[in-house]
Amino acid sequence: ITSSGVITINLPSTITLAGNITGGNLLTGGVLTATGNVSGGNLSTAGRVLFSGSEDLANGGAVNLAVTATYFSTAAAETGTLAAGTNGLIKTFMMLADGGDMVITVTNAAWGGSSTMTFGDVGDGCTLQYVANKWFCVGNNGVVFA
């Protein structure tokens, strides 16, 4: 849907889109399911926005930037990598099971140092946002940044 105006859907219905929503504003009182991107405007809903994409990061794996949540269960000390994102991108990380530390090396980390995140215990998690071409931590529970 391409619009320079406002798209309003007043019915408490489900909207399913396989493409991109670009420009204007999308207002809905129902559920929006989109496999594409929503960009260039505002999304306002009386319902909920559900970010359901997730991945189980394997040892030595690269984080998938196309899903919001990345989780892992380690069997021993493990590693992963996080590439540069696109401005505005939000990523969440969480440790589900601890057989050893998970160390993720981050490209363009705002915190400098060796640009790593270390998850040492079950429940460790953080939220990052890519802003001005750098990853910033905007929420943290137990993760060590170096």
Order of alpha helices (4+ residues) and beta strands (2+ residues): beta-beta-beta-beta-beta-beta-beta-beta-beta-beta-beta-beta-beta-beta-beta
